[in-house]
Amino acid sequence: MDEQGPDLGAIADAIAGDRDALRSVWRSHRRWVAAILLAHKSRQTDLDDLLQSVAVQLCKKIHDVREPEAFRGWLRMVAINAARADGRTVSRKRQGFLRLVGRSSERDEAPAPEHTARAEEAARLMSLAMSLPEGYREPLLMRCVKGMSYRQIGDAMELPETTIETRIARGRRMLRELASGEEKQKTPAPAAAGSV
C-alpha cells in the first residue's frame, strides 16, 4: 500500500461530508498550508489568522473538490488566494489610515537616500521575483524572504531537497537575468559619433 492511500481515503471521506475525516485532513495538511501562506502573505498579517481563514474555506467548500487527487492543488490555491486577498485588504486599510491622518502614502520626512535606494531595489527585485514561474518563485521566496531551510521548503512543497536546491539556484539565475535585462533597457544607448 502506498503512503498516499490512507490520506486519499480520508480526503474522499472529508469530501463526502465526514467531519472527523475533515479534522484529520486539516491536521495533516496544516503545516504544509502554513508554509505556503508564509511564502505569499504580507508582513503585517498574522499567520494564525490566515490559517483560520483557510480552515473556514476548507469546511465550506471541500465538497467542490471532485477527486481526492485534486485536493492538494485545490487547497494550495485556497491558501494562496487567502494570502493575496488579505494583502489587498492590508494595503487598502493602510491607505485609508493614511488618508484619515491627513498624510499621503509618501512619508512626511524624507528618508536617508541610501535607505530609499535599498528599499527601491528591494521592491524592484520583489516585483521581478513575482514574475518568475510559480515552481521557482515559491521556493525562492520561502528561502530568501522567509529564511526557510531547503528541508522545510521540500516538506512544504513535497519535493526532494535536491529539487528545491536546483529550483532556488535556477530561480536566482532567472531573477539576475531579469534584473540585468531591466537595467539594459533603462541604460540609454550611446550617441553615435558625430551626431548633434
C-alpha positions in Angstrom: 0.0 0.0 0.0 1.5 3.4 -1.0 1.7 6.3 1.5 -1.0 8.3 -0.3 -3.6 5.6 0.0 -4.9 6.3 3.6 -4.6 10.0 3.1 -6.6 9.9 -0.2 -9.2 7.8 1.6 -9.5 10.4 4.4 -9.8 13.1 1.8 -12.5 11.2 0.0 -14.4 10.8 3.3 -14.0 14.5 4.1 -15.3 15.5 0.6 -18.3 13.2 1.3 -19.0 15.1 4.5 -17.3 13.1 7.2 -16.4 15.7 9.9 -13.9 13.5 11.7 -12.1 12.9 8.4 -12.2 16.6 7.6 -10.5 17.4 11.0 -7.9 14.7 10.3 -7.2 16.0 6.8 -6.8 19.6 8.2 -4.4 18.4 10.9 -2.2 16.5 8.4 -2.1 19.5 5.9 -1.9 22.4 8.3 1.9 22.7 8.4 2.0 22.5 4.6 -0.6 25.2 4.3 1.3 27.4 6.8 4.5 27.2 4.7 2.5 28.2 1.6 1.0 31.1 3.5 4.4 32.2 4.7 5.6 32.5 1.1 2.6 34.6 0.0 1.4 36.7 2.9 2.1 40.3 3.7 4.5 41.0 6.6 1.7 42.7 8.6 -0.6 39.7 8.6 -0.8 37.1 11.4 -0.2 33.6 10.2 -2.8 32.2 12.6 -5.5 34.5 11.1 -4.8 33.3 7.6 -4.8 29.6 8.7 -8.2 30.2 10.3 -9.4 31.7 7.0 -8.2 28.7 5.0 -9.7 26.3 7.5 -13.1 28.1 7.1 -12.9 27.9 3.3 -11.9 24.2 3.6 -15.0 23.5 5.7 -17.3 25.5 3.4 -16.1 24.4 0.1 -14.4 21.0 0.3 -17.5 19.4 -1.3 -16.5 21.4 -4.5 -13.4 19.1 -4.9 -14.4 16.4 -7.4 -11.4 14.0 -6.9 -9.3 13.3 -3.8 -6.2 13.5 -6.1 -7.1 17.2 -6.9 -7.4 18.2 -3.2 -3.8 19.3 -2.6 -3.8 21.6 -5.6 -7.2 23.0 -4.7 -6.1 23.6 -1.0 -2.9 25.2 -2.2 -4.8 27.7 -4.4 -7.2 28.4 -1.5 -4.2 29.3 0.7 -2.6 31.5 -2.0 -5.9 33.3 -2.7 -6.4 33.9 1.1 -2.9 35.4 1.4 -3.4 37.6 -1.7 -6.9 38.8 -0.6 -5.6 39.6 2.8 -2.6 41.5 1.3 -5.1 43.7 -0.7 -7.1 44.3 2.4 -4.0 45.3 4.4 -3.0 47.7 1.6 -6.5 49.3 1.5 -6.5 49.7 5.3 -3.1 51.3 5.2 -4.2 53.8 2.5 -7.4 54.6 4.4 -5.4 55.2 7.6 -3.0 57.5 5.9 -5.9 59.5 4.4 -7.5 59.6 7.9 -4.5 61.1 9.5 -4.1 63.5 6.5 -0.9 62.0 5.0 -0.2 60.7 1.6 1.4 57.4 1.1 4.7 59.3 0.9 6.5 59.9 4.2 6.4 63.5 5.5 10.1 63.2 6.4 12.4 62.2 3.6 14.3 59.0 4.5 18.1 58.9 4.1 19.0 58.4 0.4 20.8 55.1 0.9 17.7 53.7 2.7 15.5 54.9 -0.1 17.8 53.3 -2.7 17.8 50.0 -0.8 14.1 50.0 -0.4 13.5 50.8 -4.1 15.9 48.0 -5.1 14.2 45.5 -2.7 10.8 46.5 -4.2 12.1 46.1 -7.7 13.6 42.7 -7.0 10.4 41.5 -5.3 8.4 42.7 -8.3 10.7 40.8 -10.6 10.5 37.7 -8.4 6.7 37.8 -8.6 7.1 37.4 -12.4 9.0 34.1 -12.1 7.2 30.9 -12.8 5.5 29.6 -9.7 7.7 26.5 -9.4 10.7 28.7 -9.0 9.1 31.8 -7.3 7.6 29.9 -4.4 10.8 28.1 -3.1 12.9 31.2 -3.8 10.6 33.4 -1.7 10.4 30.8 1.0 14.2 30.7 1.2 15.1 34.4 0.7 12.2 36.2 2.3 11.1 33.7 5.0 14.5 32.2 5.7 13.2 28.6 5.5 15.7 25.7 5.1 15.8 23.6 2.0 14.3 20.7 4.1 11.4 22.9 5.3 10.7 24.1 1.8 10.9 20.5 0.5 8.4 19.3 3.1 6.1 22.2 2.3 6.2 21.6 -1.4 6.5 17.8 -1.1 9.7 17.8 -3.2 13.2 16.4 -2.5 15.7 18.8 -1.1 17.9 18.4 -4.2 15.0 19.6 -6.3 14.5 22.6 -4.1 18.2 23.5 -4.2 18.1 23.3 -8.0 14.9 25.3 -8.3 16.3 28.0 -6.0 19.5 28.2 -7.9 17.6 28.5 -11.2 15.2 31.0 -9.7 18.1 33.2 -8.6 19.7 32.9 -12.1 16.4 33.9 -13.7 16.0 36.8 -11.3 19.5 38.0 -12.1 18.8 37.8 -15.8 15.5 39.7 -15.4 17.3 42.4 -13.3 20.1 42.8 -15.8 17.7 42.8 -18.7 15.7 45.6 -17.0 19.0 47.5 -16.4 19.9 47.3 -20.0 16.5 48.7 -21.0 17.0 51.6 -18.7 20.5 52.4 -19.9 20.3 54.9 -22.8 22.1 53.8 -26.0 25.3 55.8 -26.6 25.0 58.5 -29.1 26.5 57.8 -32.5 29.8 59.6 -33.2 29.3 62.8 -35.0 25.6 63.2 -34.1 24.4 66.5 -32.8 
